[in-house]
Amino acid sequence: MIARSKGDSTSPPEMPTGWRSSRRGSRVRRDAERAIRAHEQRERVSGALDTVRWTARNGFYLTLMGAGAIVLIVLLVWGAAVAINGMARWNAKRLAVQEASPEAQAEKARDNLLVIGVTEGRATGFLAMRVVSDQQQVFGIAIPDGAFIEVPGQGFERVGDSYVTGADTSLAAVTNFFTVPFTGYAVVDSEVYQNALTQQSVAGLLDVALDTNLSGEELKRWKDFLSEVLSDNVALVPMPVKPVNVGSQTYFEPQRDEIADLVASWWGVTIDTEDSTVRVIVYNGSGEPGVAGQAAQALIRGGFRVVDTKNADSFDYEVTQIVMQRGGLQSGERVREVLGVGEVVSQPADQEVADIIIIIGSDFEPPTPETAP
């Protein structure tokens, strides 16, 4: 309760004493009694006012303290949320970098195989296949040779034309399109390829392989597994496409949404997820023919998604430029690690096509199979 100073209250009046003090009708006595009652009334009013002031003051203080406590709690919750969100983003980036490492890509690719159907040296179809060893299952998406996708070094082209420069280009094109790593391939005759699709059977598919980059041990592992898989556990489906007639030629436009559903179901990968795959555009700034495609293949093997390859504004670049437009610099460092050269620079840009622009300079040397990431 608020303490009052001595000046806040007067002393109560006293009854008069003396020879008239006992007389009932004494005017002095009546005046004294009225004064006492008035004083008591003032004291009660003053006490009530003091109580109101005390309550108001302490209520105000309590309100301020409560508001301060609420603000403090809100700040603590907000700070915790920011910290948690920051940790989550940091962890997501760390996991993305780990998943893009050569070791992680190799582990993911171990159960994937690209089977290429060929007739007279021309690719007629591509089967992107995945095995689930513990369930004795095989899944696959059959890509028609006329499907238009991004072919590293060639731009948007028929996937069949990727085989013209070798199976490695086809591997890079399929990996880039599905954002699923494929490092092993096997070339078979088109008839064998078509029989596998028609009969939904993979038994003996690799027994008559015309070419492969699998080691002897890996080829035996694949043959043994495929020979034991029942047809009921095989699902080889054609890639959803839309025929497009241009003159006398028929091309196929991939139906991205339907394909994304298949890839998500069978590989657990979400196509075009920004956080999972760093997107790059590769320019040839050295003038060396095919260098952009070679760099693109190396980047795809390194876990990047190439959205375009083309010539730069000039061929005078001596040092490869790795221009960061979106994302952290660690992705640029990863590009430099994959290419073996490059200068990482930050030039943020308001565009959503690619995260990194790479201009290949004359310092770039295409990696050999032994040094490829």
C-alpha positions in Angstrom: 0.0 0.0 0.0 1.2 3.5 -0.8 2.7 5.2 2.3 1.4 8.7 3.0 3.6 11.6 4.2 2.8 13.4 7.4 1.2 16.2 5.4 -1.2 13.8 3.8 -3.5 13.6 6.8 -4.5 15.9 9.7 -4.8 14.9 13.3 -8.3 14.0 14.4 -10.1 16.7 16.4 -10.5 16.1 20.2 -13.5 16.5 22.4 -13.4 19.7 24.4 -12.5 19.5 28.1 -13.4 21.7 30.9 -16.5 22.9 32.8 -18.7 22.7 29.7 -17.6 19.3 28.4 -20.2 17.3 30.2 -23.2 19.4 29.2 -25.4 17.6 26.6 -26.5 20.7 24.8 -23.1 22.3 24.7 -22.6 23.9 21.3 -18.9 23.3 21.5 -19.5 19.6 22.1 -21.8 19.3 19.1 -19.3 21.1 16.9 -16.6 18.8 18.1 -18.7 15.7 17.3 -19.4 17.0 13.8 -15.7 17.7 13.3 -14.8 14.2 14.4 -17.4 12.7 12.1 -16.3 14.8 9.2 -12.7 13.9 9.9 -13.6 10.2 10.0 -15.5 10.6 6.7 -12.5 12.3 5.1 -10.2 9.5 6.4 -12.5 6.9 4.9 -12.6 8.7 1.6 -8.8 9.3 1.7 -8.2 5.6 2.4 -10.5 4.6 -0.4 -8.7 6.9 -2.8 -5.3 5.6 -1.5 -6.6 2.0 -2.2 -7.7 3.0 -5.7 -4.4 4.7 -6.4 -2.4 1.7 -5.0 -4.5 -0.7 -7.0 -4.2 1.4 -10.2 -0.5 1.9 -9.8 0.3 -1.8 -9.0 -2.2 -2.9 -11.7 -0.3 -0.7 -14.2 3.0 -2.1 -13.0 1.6 -5.7 -13.3 0.3 -5.0 -16.7 3.7 -3.7 -17.8 5.4 -6.6 -16.3 2.9 -9.0 -18.0 3.3 -7.3 -21.3 7.1 -7.4 -20.9 6.9 -11.1 -20.0 4.8 -11.7 -23.1 7.2 -9.8 -25.3 10.1 -11.7 -23.8 8.4 -15.0 -24.4 7.5 -14.0 -28.0 11.1 -13.0 -28.6 12.4 -16.3 -27.1 10.0 -18.3 -29.2 10.9 -16.3 -32.3 14.6 -16.7 -31.6 14.2 -20.4 -31.1 12.2 -20.7 -34.3 14.9 -18.7 -36.2 17.6 -20.9 -34.7 15.7 -24.1 -35.5 14.9 -22.9 -39.0 18.5 -21.9 -39.6 19.8 -25.3 -38.3 17.3 -27.0 -40.6 18.5 -25.0 -43.6 22.1 -25.6 -42.7 21.4 -29.3 -42.3 19.5 -29.5 -45.6 22.4 -27.8 -47.4 24.9 -30.1 -45.7 22.8 -33.2 -46.7 22.5 -31.9 -50.3 26.2 -31.5 -50.5 26.7 -35.0 -49.1 24.2 -36.4 -51.5 26.0 -34.8 -54.4 29.3 -36.3 -53.5 30.8 -38.9 -55.9 30.5 -41.6 -53.2 26.8 -40.9 -52.6 26.1 -40.8 -56.4 27.9 -44.1 -56.9 25.9 -45.7 -54.1 22.6 -44.5 -55.5 23.6 -45.6 -59.0 24.6 -49.2 -57.9 21.0 -50.5 -58.4 20.4 -48.5 -61.6 21.2 -49.6 -65.1 20.6 -48.1 -68.5 19.8 -50.7 -71.2 20.2 -49.4 -74.8 18.5 -51.2 -77.6 20.5 -50.9 -80.8 20.1 -51.8 -84.5 23.0 -51.3 -86.9 24.7 -48.9 -84.5 21.6 -46.7 -84.0 19.8 -46.5 -80.7 16.2 -47.5 -80.9 15.2 -47.3 -77.2 16.5 -46.7 -73.7 15.4 -48.6 -70.6 16.1 -46.8 -67.4 16.0 -49.7 -65.0 16.1 -50.1 -61.2 16.3 -53.2 -59.1 15.1 -53.7 -55.5 17.3 -56.5 -54.3 15.6 -57.3 -51.0 12.2 -57.5 -52.7 13.3 -59.2 -55.9 11.7 -56.5 -58.0 12.6 -54.7 -61.2 11.2 -51.4 -62.3 11.9 -49.6 -65.6 10.9 -46.7 -67.8 11.3 -47.3 -71.5 12.3 -44.1 -73.4 11.5 -44.0 -77.1 14.4 -42.8 -79.3 12.3 -40.0 -80.6 11.8 -38.4 -77.2 13.1 -34.8 -77.0 15.2 -34.1 -73.9 18.3 -32.1 -73.0 21.3 -33.9 -74.4 24.6 -32.5 -73.0 26.5 -30.7 -75.7 23.6 -31.0 -78.2 20.8 -29.1 -76.5 17.2 -30.3 -76.8 17.5 -33.2 -79.1 16.1 -36.7 -79.8 17.5 -38.9 -77.0 18.4 -41.4 -79.7 20.9 -39.0 -81.1 22.8 -39.0 -77.8 24.1 -42.4 -78.7 25.8 -41.0 -81.8 28.6 -39.7 -79.6 28.7 -42.7 -77.3 26.8 -44.4 -74.5 28.4 -42.1 -71.9 26.4 -39.2 -73.5 23.2 -41.3 -73.2 24.0 -42.0 -69.6 24.4 -38.3 -68.9 21.2 -37.4 -70.8 19.1 -39.9 -68.9 20.6 -39.0 -65.6 20.0 -35.3 -66.2 16.4 -35.8 -67.3 15.3 -38.0 -64.4 17.7 -36.5 -61.8 18.5 -40.1 -61.0 22.2 -41.2 -61.3 23.0 -43.8 -64.0 26.6 -44.9 -64.3 26.3 -48.4 -65.8 25.0 -49.2 -69.2 24.5 -52.3 -71.3 23.9 -52.4 -75.1 21.6 -55.1 -76.5 20.1 -55.9 -79.8 16.8 -54.1 -80.4 14.9 -57.4 -80.7 16.1 -58.5 -77.2 15.2 -55.1 -75.9 11.6 -55.3 -77.3 11.1 -58.8 -76.1 11.9 -57.7 -72.6 9.3 -55.0 -72.8 6.6 -57.2 -74.4 7.1 -60.2 -72.2 7.8 -58.1 -69.0 10.7 -60.4 -68.3 14.4 -59.5 -67.7 15.7 -63.1 -67.6 18.7 -63.4 -69.9 18.5 -59.7 -70.9 22.2 -59.2 -70.4 23.3 -62.6 -71.5 23.8 -61.4 -75.0 25.0 -57.8 -74.3 26.8 -56.2 -77.2 28.6 -53.7 -75.1 28.8 -52.6 -71.4 30.9 -50.5 -69.1 30.1 -52.9 -66.1 33.1 -54.7 -64.6 33.1 -58.5 -64.9 32.0 -58.8 -61.3 29.2 -56.3 -61.6 27.9 -57.8 -64.9 27.7 -61.2 -63.2 25.8 -59.7 -60.2 23.3 -58.2 -62.6 22.9 -61.4 -64.6 22.4 -63.5 -61.6 19.8 -61.2 -60.1 17.8 -60.7 -63.3 17.7 -64.5 -63.9 16.0 -65.0 -60.6 13.3 -62.3 -60.8 9.8 -63.5 -61.6 7.8 -61.8 -64.3 5.1 -60.9 -61.7 7.8 -58.7 -60.0 8.8 -56.9 -63.2 7.2 -53.6 -64.2 8.6 -52.1 -67.4 6.4 -49.2 -68.6 6.7 -46.8 -71.6 7.6 -43.3 -70.7 4.5 -41.1 -70.9 4.9 -39.0 -74.1 2.8 -37.0 -76.5 3.4 -37.6 -80.2 4.2 -34.4 -82.2 4.2 -34.6 -86.0 6.6 -32.2 -87.8 6.4 -32.8 -91.5 7.0 -36.5 -92.1 8.8 -36.9 -88.8 7.2 -37.9 -85.5 8.7 -36.7 -82.2 7.7 -37.3 -78.7 7.2 -34.7 -76.0 7.8 -36.1 -72.5 4.8 -35.6 -70.2 6.7 -34.3 -67.2 4.0 -34.6 -64.5 3.3 -38.2 -65.2 7.0 -39.0 -65.5 7.6 -37.2 -62.1 5.0 -39.5 -60.5 6.9 -42.6 -61.7 10.3 -41.3 -60.7 9.0 -40.4 -57.3 7.4 -43.8 -56.8 10.2 -45.9 -58.0 13.3 -43.9 -57.1 12.0 -41.7 -54.4 13.2 -38.6 -56.3 11.2 -35.4 -56.9 12.0 -34.0 -60.3 12.8 -30.3 -60.5 13.1 -29.9 -56.7 15.3 -26.9 -56.3 16.7 -27.9 -52.9 17.8 -31.3 -54.1 19.6 -30.6 -57.4 21.6 -27.5 -58.3 20.8 -26.4 -61.9 23.5 -25.1 -64.1 23.9 -23.7 -67.6 27.2 -24.4 -69.4 28.7 -22.1 -72.0 31.6 -22.9 -74.3 33.9 -19.9 -73.8 37.1 -21.6 -75.2 36.0 -22.3 -78.8 37.0 -26.0 -78.5 34.3 -28.0 -80.2 32.3 -30.2 -77.8 33.8 -28.9 -74.6 30.5 -27.7 -73.2 29.0 -31.1 -73.6 32.1 -32.8 -72.0 31.9 -30.4 -69.0 28.1 -31.0 -68.8 28.6 -34.8 -68.6 31.2 -34.3 -65.8 28.8 -32.1 -63.9 25.9 -34.5 -64.3 28.0 -37.3 -63.0 28.8 -35.0 -60.1 25.1 -34.6 -59.2 24.2 -31.4 -61.0 21.4 -30.8 -63.4 22.3 -29.2 -66.7 19.4 -27.2 -68.1 21.2 -25.9 -71.2 24.5 -25.9 -73.1 25.5 -23.3 -75.7 28.3 -21.1 -76.9 29.4 -18.1 -74.9 29.5 -14.5 -76.1 33.1 -15.1 -77.2 35.8 -17.8 -77.2 38.4 -15.7 -75.4 37.9 -17.0 -71.9 41.2 -18.3 -70.5 39.9 -19.0 -67.0 36.7 -20.9 -66.5 34.1 -18.7 -64.8 31.7 -20.2 -62.2 29.1 -17.5 -61.7 26.9 -18.0 -58.6 23.4 -16.5 -59.2 21.4 -18.4 -56.6 22.4 -20.4 -53.5 25.6 -20.6 -51.5 29.2 -20.5 -52.6 29.7 -24.1 -51.5 27.9 -25.2 -54.7 30.4 -23.2 -56.7 33.3 -24.8 -54.9 31.7 -28.2 -55.7 31.6 -27.2 -59.4 35.2 -26.3 -59.3 36.0 -29.6 -57.7 34.2 -31.5 -60.4 35.7 -29.5 -63.3 39.2 -29.3 -61.8 39.4 -25.6 -62.7 37.5 -22.4 -62.4 37.1 -19.1 -60.6 34.0 -18.8 -58.4 32.3 -15.4 -58.4 29.0 -14.2 -56.9 26.6 -12.3 -59.2 23.1 -12.7 -57.7 20.4 -12.5 -60.4 16.6 -12.4 -60.2 15.9 -15.5 -62.4 14.8 -19.0 -61.7 16.2 -20.9 -64.7 19.5 -21.8 -63.2 21.5 -21.5 -60.0 25.0 -21.3 -61.6 26.3 -20.1 -64.9 29.5 -21.8 -66.0 31.6 -20.4 -68.9 34.2 -23.0 -69.8 37.6 -21.5 -70.5 40.8 -22.8 -72.2 42.0 -24.0 -68.8 39.5 -26.8 -68.7 40.7 -30.3 -69.6 37.9 -32.9 -70.1 38.3 -35.6 -67.4 39.3 -39.1 -68.5 37.2 -42.1 -67.2 39.9 -42.7 -64.6 39.6 -39.1 -63.2 35.9 -38.5 -63.7 34.1 -37.8 -60.5 
